[in-house]
């Protein structure tokens, strides 16, 4: 196995990463509540961009 040098800087989970995730969570939950009903529709994968087929 090839040894890699350490990363020059590492983001701190508590100071750098967690606050960003905490800000994103409400927006993600709002979008999830909009998306869940669509998942039951015929052609749902095309509607939310999970398919390469045109809608």
N, C-alpha and C positions, 0 to 999 in steps of 0.2 A: 504494500500500500504506500502510495506517495504521500509524504508529509507536506502539508500546506502551511504557509506562514499564518500567524494569527491575524484576524481582522484588525484593521487600524483603529476603528472605533466600533463599539457595539451599543445599540440603542438600549436604554434602560427600560425594562418592562413597566415599572411603576410610574416613571416620570415621562417617558416618551410615547410608549405604545398604548398603554391602558387608557389615558385620557382621550386619545383619538378614537379608540374603539367605543368608549363611553359616549362620545358625541355622535358617532355613526349609528349606534344601536337604535335610537328612536326612529331615525329615517328609514333604516332597514325594516323595522317592524311595520311602519306605515305602508311601505311598498309591498311587504308580504301580505298584508290584509287586502290590498288591491289585487294582488296576483292570485291568491288562493282560489277565488271563484272561477277565474279563467281556466285553471287547470282541469276542470271538469268538462269544458267545452270540447266538441269535436274540433280537431285541428289545433288544439291548445298549444302544442309545441311550436307551431309556426307563429302563433300570436305573441309569444314571449321571447321569440328569437332563438329557440333551441333547435330549430330545424333549418336546413339549408333550402328546403322547398319554399317557393313563394307562397304567401298567404292566400 
